[in-house]
Amino acid sequence: MTDLIEWDDFLRVEMRVGTIISAEVNKKANKPAYVMEVDLGELGIKRSSAQITVNYTHEELVGRRILCVCNFPVKRIAGIKSEVLITGAPDETGAIVLAEFNLPLPNGSRLA
């Protein structure tokens, strides 16, 4: 187990529900990745790059409701301005599986 945190530490991480509205191959990435636009409701549409090409095609990503970290600083990744971190966990091979929601939620809903 890692170090324990306080509730206030958890609250500082702004995790919100977003819907992927577009996804395309990031041709500038050294490792296979997609550039995605995510609708985060009141926060607007944000871009991100993610190395999730093993388990997903870019076509099947559109419409997925995912969990994003929204309060990291903007970062340049493989030629794009990444504005949010799309979350997931590695499967048994190390390929990322997205953290998703299977029931409808408003875009921008904060994880509680």
Disulfide bonds with the S-S distance in Angstrom:
none
